[in-house]
Amino acid sequence: MIRNSLICAGLLAGGLAWMSPTFAQQPDNTGANKDNSPTADQQKMNVGDREMTQKIRKAVVADKSLSTYAHNVKIITQNGMVTLKGPVRSEEEKKTIEAKAIEVAGDASKVDDQLSVQPK
Protein backbone atom coordinates (compact mmCIF):
# COMPACT_ATOMS: atom_id res chain seq x y z
CA MET A 1 0.00 0.00 0.00
CA ILE A 2 2.77 2.44 0.91
CA ARG A 3 4.71 1.43 -2.20
CA ASN A 4 1.68 2.17 -4.44
CA SER A 5 1.23 5.58 -2.76
CA LEU A 6 4.89 6.42 -3.38
CA ILE A 7 4.62 5.38 -7.03
CA CYS A 8 1.50 7.53 -7.50
CA ALA A 9 3.15 10.48 -5.77
CA GLY A 10 6.22 10.09 -8.01
CA LEU A 11 4.11 9.95 -11.16
CA LEU A 12 2.13 12.99 -10.09
CA ALA A 13 5.26 14.98 -9.28
CA GLY A 14 6.82 13.95 -12.61
CA GLY A 15 3.68 14.99 -14.46
CA LEU A 16 3.60 18.37 -12.73
CA ALA A 17 7.29 18.92 -13.48
CA TRP A 18 6.60 18.15 -17.14
CA MET A 19 3.90 20.82 -17.18
CA SER A 20 6.16 23.40 -15.56
CA PRO A 21 7.32 26.26 -17.85
CA THR A 22 10.89 25.34 -16.97
CA PHE A 23 10.53 21.96 -18.67
CA ALA A 24 7.96 22.67 -21.37
CA GLN A 25 8.93 24.80 -24.33
CA GLN A 26 6.63 27.80 -24.47
CA PRO A 27 5.55 29.18 -27.85
CA ASP A 28 7.26 32.44 -28.62
CA ASN A 29 6.36 34.44 -31.70
CA THR A 30 7.51 37.81 -30.40
CA GLY A 31 10.09 37.98 -33.19
CA ALA A 32 7.34 37.60 -35.79
CA ASN A 33 5.24 40.28 -34.14
CA LYS A 34 7.91 42.97 -33.76
CA ASP A 35 6.63 44.97 -36.70
CA ASN A 36 3.57 47.12 -36.16
CA SER A 37 1.27 45.07 -38.37
CA PRO A 38 -2.05 43.96 -36.86
CA THR A 39 -2.42 40.72 -34.96
CA ALA A 40 -5.58 38.64 -34.56
CA ASP A 41 -6.31 40.03 -31.10
CA GLN A 42 -6.57 43.50 -32.64
CA GLN A 43 -9.54 42.56 -34.83
CA LYS A 44 -12.09 45.36 -34.56
CA MET A 45 -15.52 44.34 -33.33
CA ASN A 46 -17.52 46.99 -35.15
CA VAL A 47 -20.18 45.52 -37.42
CA GLY A 48 -18.56 46.46 -40.75
CA ASP A 49 -15.10 45.04 -39.92
CA ARG A 50 -16.51 41.92 -38.32
CA GLU A 51 -18.79 41.21 -41.30
CA MET A 52 -15.94 41.76 -43.77
CA THR A 53 -13.74 39.29 -41.90
CA GLN A 54 -16.59 36.78 -41.76
CA LYS A 55 -17.28 37.04 -45.50
CA ILE A 56 -13.61 36.54 -46.38
CA ARG A 57 -13.31 33.61 -43.94
CA LYS A 58 -16.42 31.94 -45.42
CA ALA A 59 -15.05 32.33 -48.95
CA VAL A 60 -11.68 30.87 -47.96
CA VAL A 61 -13.12 27.92 -46.03
CA ALA A 62 -15.66 27.16 -48.79
CA ASP A 63 -12.82 26.68 -51.29
CA LYS A 64 -12.01 22.99 -50.83
CA SER A 65 -9.05 23.21 -53.21
CA LEU A 66 -7.11 25.13 -50.53
CA SER A 67 -4.93 23.40 -47.94
CA THR A 68 -5.61 23.30 -44.23
CA TYR A 69 -2.88 25.90 -43.84
CA ALA A 70 -4.74 28.22 -46.21
CA HIS A 71 -8.05 27.63 -44.43
CA ASN A 72 -6.41 28.75 -41.18
CA VAL A 73 -4.76 32.01 -42.25
CA LYS A 74 -5.36 35.03 -40.04
CA ILE A 75 -7.79 37.59 -41.42
CA ILE A 76 -7.73 40.85 -39.50
CA THR A 77 -9.91 43.81 -40.43
CA GLN A 78 -9.38 47.25 -38.93
CA ASN A 79 -11.34 50.25 -40.19
CA GLY A 80 -12.03 48.56 -43.54
CA MET A 81 -8.39 47.53 -44.08
CA VAL A 82 -7.79 43.77 -44.28
CA THR A 83 -4.52 42.12 -43.26
CA LEU A 84 -3.84 38.52 -44.29
CA LYS A 85 -1.22 36.62 -42.28
CA GLY A 86 0.07 33.10 -42.01
CA PRO A 87 1.58 30.31 -44.07
CA VAL A 88 0.08 28.80 -47.22
CA ARG A 89 1.38 25.89 -49.29
CA SER A 90 1.84 27.60 -52.66
CA GLU A 91 1.95 30.90 -54.51
CA GLU A 92 -1.36 29.88 -56.13
CA GLU A 93 -3.04 29.58 -52.71
CA LYS A 94 -1.63 32.95 -51.73
CA LYS A 95 -3.09 34.58 -54.86
CA THR A 96 -6.44 32.83 -54.38
CA ILE A 97 -6.85 34.06 -50.82
CA GLU A 98 -5.76 37.57 -51.73
CA ALA A 99 -8.28 37.62 -54.61
CA LYS A 100 -11.10 36.53 -52.27
CA ALA A 101 -10.16 39.30 -49.80
CA ILE A 102 -10.01 41.93 -52.57
CA GLU A 103 -13.40 40.81 -53.88
CA VAL A 104 -14.99 41.30 -50.44
CA ALA A 105 -13.05 44.49 -49.59
CA GLY A 106 -13.87 45.99 -52.99
CA ASP A 107 -10.38 47.36 -53.65
CA ALA A 108 -6.86 45.91 -53.76
CA SER A 109 -5.52 48.90 -51.82
CA LYS A 110 -7.60 47.76 -48.82
CA VAL A 111 -5.79 44.40 -48.56
CA ASP A 112 -2.34 43.92 -47.02
CA ASP A 113 -1.13 40.46 -48.07
CA GLN A 114 1.44 39.25 -45.55
CA LEU A 115 0.93 35.55 -46.36
CA SER A 116 4.06 33.44 -46.66
CA VAL A 117 4.56 30.39 -48.88
CA GLN A 118 5.83 27.36 -46.99
CA PRO A 119 5.72 24.28 -49.19
CA LYS A 120 5.50 20.80 -47.67
C-alpha positions as CSV (number, residue, x, y, z in Angstrom):
1,M,0.0,0.0,0.0
2,I,2.8,2.4,0.9
3,R,4.7,1.4,-2.2
4,N,1.7,2.2,-4.4
5,S,1.2,5.6,-2.8
6,L,4.9,6.4,-3.4
7,I,4.6,5.4,-7.0
8,C,1.5,7.5,-7.5
9,A,3.1,10.5,-5.8
10,G,6.2,10.1,-8.0
11,L,4.1,9.9,-11.2
12,L,2.1,13.0,-10.1
13,A,5.3,15.0,-9.3
14,G,6.8,13.9,-12.6
15,G,3.7,15.0,-14.5
16,L,3.6,18.4,-12.7
17,A,7.3,18.9,-13.5
18,W,6.6,18.2,-17.1
19,M,3.9,20.8,-17.2
20,S,6.2,23.4,-15.6
21,P,7.3,26.3,-17.8
22,T,10.9,25.3,-17.0
23,F,10.5,22.0,-18.7
24,A,8.0,22.7,-21.4
25,Q,8.9,24.8,-24.3
26,Q,6.6,27.8,-24.5
27,P,5.5,29.2,-27.8
28,D,7.3,32.4,-28.6
29,N,6.4,34.4,-31.7
30,T,7.5,37.8,-30.4
31,G,10.1,38.0,-33.2
32,A,7.3,37.6,-35.8
33,N,5.2,40.3,-34.1
34,K,7.9,43.0,-33.8
35,D,6.6,45.0,-36.7
36,N,3.6,47.1,-36.2
37,S,1.3,45.1,-38.4
38,P,-2.1,44.0,-36.9
39,T,-2.4,40.7,-35.0
40,A,-5.6,38.6,-34.6
41,D,-6.3,40.0,-31.1
42,Q,-6.6,43.5,-32.6
43,Q,-9.5,42.6,-34.8
44,K,-12.1,45.4,-34.6
45,M,-15.5,44.3,-33.3
46,N,-17.5,47.0,-35.2
47,V,-20.2,45.5,-37.4
48,G,-18.6,46.5,-40.7
49,D,-15.1,45.0,-39.9
50,R,-16.5,41.9,-38.3
51,E,-18.8,41.2,-41.3
52,M,-15.9,41.8,-43.8
53,T,-13.7,39.3,-41.9
54,Q,-16.6,36.8,-41.8
55,K,-17.3,37.0,-45.5
56,I,-13.6,36.5,-46.4
57,R,-13.3,33.6,-43.9
58,K,-16.4,31.9,-45.4
59,A,-15.0,32.3,-49.0
60,V,-11.7,30.9,-48.0
61,V,-13.1,27.9,-46.0
62,A,-15.7,27.2,-48.8
63,D,-12.8,26.7,-51.3
64,K,-12.0,23.0,-50.8
65,S,-9.0,23.2,-53.2
66,L,-7.1,25.1,-50.5
67,S,-4.9,23.4,-47.9
68,T,-5.6,23.3,-44.2
69,Y,-2.9,25.9,-43.8
70,A,-4.7,28.2,-46.2
71,H,-8.0,27.6,-44.4
72,N,-6.4,28.8,-41.2
73,V,-4.8,32.0,-42.2
74,K,-5.4,35.0,-40.0
75,I,-7.8,37.6,-41.4
76,I,-7.7,40.9,-39.5
77,T,-9.9,43.8,-40.4
78,Q,-9.4,47.3,-38.9
79,N,-11.3,50.2,-40.2
80,G,-12.0,48.6,-43.5
81,M,-8.4,47.5,-44.1
82,V,-7.8,43.8,-44.3
83,T,-4.5,42.1,-43.3
84,L,-3.8,38.5,-44.3
85,K,-1.2,36.6,-42.3
86,G,0.1,33.1,-42.0
87,P,1.6,30.3,-44.1
88,V,0.1,28.8,-47.2
89,R,1.4,25.9,-49.3
90,S,1.8,27.6,-52.7
91,E,1.9,30.9,-54.5
92,E,-1.4,29.9,-56.1
93,E,-3.0,29.6,-52.7
94,K,-1.6,33.0,-51.7
95,K,-3.1,34.6,-54.9
96,T,-6.4,32.8,-54.4
97,I,-6.9,34.1,-50.8
98,E,-5.8,37.6,-51.7
99,A,-8.3,37.6,-54.6
100,K,-11.1,36.5,-52.3
101,A,-10.2,39.3,-49.8
102,I,-10.0,41.9,-52.6
103,E,-13.4,40.8,-53.9
104,V,-15.0,41.3,-50.4
105,A,-13.0,44.5,-49.6
106,G,-13.9,46.0,-53.0
107,D,-10.4,47.4,-53.6
108,A,-6.9,45.9,-53.8
109,S,-5.5,48.9,-51.8
110,K,-7.6,47.8,-48.8
111,V,-5.8,44.4,-48.6
112,D,-2.3,43.9,-47.0
113,D,-1.1,40.5,-48.1
114,Q,1.4,39.2,-45.6
115,L,0.9,35.5,-46.4
116,S,4.1,33.4,-46.7
117,V,4.6,30.4,-48.9
118,Q,5.8,27.4,-47.0
119,P,5.7,24.3,-49.2
120,K,5.5,20.8,-47.7
